[in-house]
Amino acid sequence: MGIPYSEHYSGKPRPNETALAPEAIRRHCRNFSEGALHWDFDIGGTLHSFLPNGGRDCGNFNQDYLPFDEYFAAAVRVVKRQLETSTFSGIFGGDHGVTIPVVHALEVVGRPVHLVQIDAHVDWRDECVDRSVDILAQCAAQRNSLGSAA
């Protein structure tokens, strides 16, 4: 699933060029994969047979017409539904804060998870451009709610 938008930096246009990232990731993945039904010798079968539910692309969450606070809340709801119905989720972002709604949505999982963020820098900060997002407190709350198993 792609979440192309985030809160833009003050004075910058929204959406910006990073909103194109989810589609660019999909396009470039085709360069090294011949599709979900192609036999893969590394996994001993098709990618379709290896992935839970055969794998599916949920498209992009494109509601950039919403004010940011509404977009953020809606993105959290969509990611929660994705996490509730899937054993593996790949969520591709565009802008600097896409990881944040994912972390906020983790409360529905109820068990430890592996979260991998690939980025040039870590976006898990408490404040970005003078806006408090309280992400580290959210991560700690999720970990504490899982108890010592986390």
Legacy VTK file of the C-alpha trace (Angstrom):
# vtk DataFile Version 3.0
C-alpha trace
ASCII
DATASET POLYDATA
POINTS 150 float
0.000 0.000 0.000
1.264 3.445 -0.777
0.844 6.479 1.444
2.243 9.151 -0.843
1.567 12.211 1.286
2.547 13.523 4.662
2.568 16.887 6.287
4.595 19.092 4.034
7.357 21.330 5.258
6.284 24.888 5.886
6.377 26.937 2.697
6.710 23.876 0.447
4.011 22.785 -1.998
1.715 19.885 -1.200
1.925 17.423 -2.715
5.602 17.551 -3.501
7.735 15.327 -5.736
8.115 12.647 -3.052
4.435 11.773 -3.496
5.530 9.942 -6.664
7.610 7.443 -4.643
5.068 4.593 -4.230
4.489 4.402 -7.988
8.230 4.670 -8.674
8.890 1.775 -6.276
6.284 -0.354 -8.043
7.652 0.545 -11.477
11.255 -0.265 -10.566
10.311 -3.521 -8.830
9.222 -4.784 -12.241
12.880 -4.521 -13.314
13.906 -7.417 -11.074
10.684 -9.407 -10.738
8.826 -11.155 -13.513
5.602 -11.182 -11.563
3.907 -13.084 -8.771
3.231 -16.167 -10.923
6.820 -16.566 -12.147
8.737 -19.510 -10.612
11.385 -18.317 -8.155
14.211 -20.777 -7.489
15.211 -18.960 -4.287
11.880 -19.707 -2.600
11.104 -22.911 -4.487
7.839 -21.746 -5.966
5.965 -18.732 -7.183
5.932 -15.528 -5.192
2.128 -15.801 -5.250
2.283 -19.137 -3.411
4.792 -17.799 -0.884
2.979 -14.617 0.175
0.031 -14.676 2.597
-3.218 -14.615 0.611
-1.111 -14.668 -2.549
-0.057 -11.078 -1.925
-1.965 -8.060 -3.105
-1.289 -4.451 -3.911
-3.788 -2.233 -2.147
-2.926 0.776 -4.288
-2.321 4.233 -2.889
-4.138 6.159 -0.202
-4.799 9.265 -2.318
-6.823 11.738 -0.313
-4.482 14.694 -0.501
-7.443 17.080 -0.804
-8.069 16.681 2.944
-6.520 19.035 5.491
-3.461 17.339 6.973
-4.994 16.403 10.358
-7.930 14.680 8.626
-5.618 12.983 6.113
-3.388 11.730 8.931
-6.349 10.315 10.914
-7.759 8.657 7.785
-4.343 7.170 6.933
-4.101 5.707 10.451
-7.561 4.107 10.010
-6.598 2.617 6.627
-3.306 1.232 7.959
-5.136 -0.257 10.970
-7.473 -2.125 8.601
-4.479 -3.308 6.591
-2.665 -4.558 9.697
-5.793 -6.320 10.994
-6.303 -8.266 7.770
-2.756 -9.111 6.737
0.138 -11.075 8.180
2.624 -9.049 6.144
2.235 -5.439 5.093
4.515 -3.370 2.927
3.690 0.302 3.175
5.552 2.629 0.852
5.729 6.285 1.526
6.542 9.403 -0.210
7.107 12.234 2.192
9.077 12.458 5.424
6.395 11.400 7.885
4.749 8.337 6.371
6.183 6.089 9.080
4.285 8.029 11.742
0.715 6.909 10.845
2.030 3.349 10.573
3.375 3.477 14.134
0.116 4.995 15.376
-1.805 2.123 13.740
0.263 -0.612 15.429
-2.074 -0.680 18.438
-4.406 -3.051 16.558
-1.749 -5.732 16.125
-1.514 -6.697 19.800
1.767 -8.542 19.448
5.393 -7.681 18.742
6.073 -6.765 15.121
9.105 -6.193 12.952
9.067 -2.696 11.531
11.626 -1.830 8.876
12.035 1.756 7.754
14.237 2.449 4.763
15.022 6.121 4.469
17.937 8.501 4.271
17.185 9.603 7.825
14.975 8.580 10.728
11.557 10.244 10.795
10.619 9.054 14.264
11.033 12.326 16.063
8.809 14.050 18.539
8.716 17.284 16.614
9.044 18.234 12.970
9.017 21.821 11.788
7.637 23.002 15.132
4.731 20.515 15.095
4.549 17.961 17.882
3.820 14.448 16.632
4.811 12.614 19.829
6.036 9.616 17.844
8.572 8.342 20.367
5.947 8.387 23.111
3.612 6.482 20.770
6.304 3.825 20.141
6.921 3.490 23.883
3.191 3.183 24.588
2.848 0.432 21.978
5.812 -1.425 23.448
4.528 -1.070 27.019
1.047 -2.268 26.049
2.613 -5.519 24.844
4.397 -6.083 28.140
7.715 -7.824 28.458
7.228 -9.812 25.227
8.107 -6.741 23.169
LINES 1 151
150 0 1 2 3 4 5 6 7 8 9 10 11 12 13 14 15 16 17 18 19 20 21 22 23 24 25 26 27 28 29 30 31 32 33 34 35 36 37 38 39 40 41 42 43 44 45 46 47 48 49 50 51 52 53 54 55 56 57 58 59 60 61 62 63 64 65 66 67 68 69 70 71 72 73 74 75 76 77 78 79 80 81 82 83 84 85 86 87 88 89 90 91 92 93 94 95 96 97 98 99 100 101 102 103 104 105 106 107 108 109 110 111 112 113 114 115 116 117 118 119 120 121 122 123 124 125 126 127 128 129 130 131 132 133 134 135 136 137 138 139 140 141 142 143 144 145 146 147 148 149
